[in-house]
Amino acid sequence: MASAPSSTTSARPTDGVHLPDTASDLVKILVAGPFGVGKTTLIDSVSEIAPLHTEEHLTEASARTDRLVGVRDKSTTTVAIDFGRVSLTGGVVLYLFGTPGQERFRALWDDIAYGALGALVLVDGRRVDASFDVLGLVEESGLPYAVAFNDFPDAPRRHTDDELRAALDLDAATPMVTCDARDTNSSIDALLALVEHLAAHPRETR
């Protein structure tokens, strides 16, 4: 599976609050994916500001709604958005909006997606089918996107790239990479794959 070269293109502000003087292109990006795939973790790993989270503890009632297969150790879930910011060299600043992956939050999608130029869709290789609904939402919105397989330690590699593309019904031009959402450089590499895709297909971002 493709992976961007180790990232050296982060240009973080010195105070972690204000935009750098070089900021020229402000880009809204969605970080999408199913419940428990690592959206909050990815935003935490790259954000140069204190991330905004709207997490609540899972309850017995939500356990009947949220599929915990493969994520038994998860104790919280995002109920609105996660938000973070990362500055790249060249004056590009990404505003990252993590979106809830559960079907019951579908009504939030249009509001959160408004004004976004693209989406990074995280996929858990242990439960690929959990990403189908989210991919459907992204495609219905017309947003260009890249797919990043979050590399969970206990996720053995069982499928080839071609098999994974076929399972997700991805267009040949859609970037597909692996990342470790806990690692800053790896997460930035995944975001760069999306940014490069947007730059290469400017008509799709209008």
Number of C-alpha atoms within 10 A of each C-alpha: 12 12 15 16 12 10 14 11 14 20 18 21 18 10 10 14 12 11 19 17 8 15 16 12 13 13 17 19 25 29 25 27 29 27 23 27 26 23 29 28 18 27 28 24 21 25 22 22 18 12 16 17 18 14 16 12 12 14 10 9 8 11 11 9 11 18 15 14 11 14 11 9 9 12 14 13 20 22 18 17 20 23 21 22 26 23 24 20 13 13 16 18 23 20 19 26 25 28 27 28 24 20 13 11 13 14 9 14 16 11 8 16 19 11 13 18 20 25 28 27 25 29 28 22 23 18 13 14 13 20 21 15 16 23 23 11 15 21 13 9 14 12 20 21 27 25 26 29 22 26 20 16 7 9 13 10 9 10 11 10 13 12 11 17 16 12 13 17 11 16 9 10 10 15 20 25 21 21 25 22 27 19 15 19 20 23 23 27 25 30 27 20 23 26 23 12 20 20 11 10 13 11 8 14 14 9
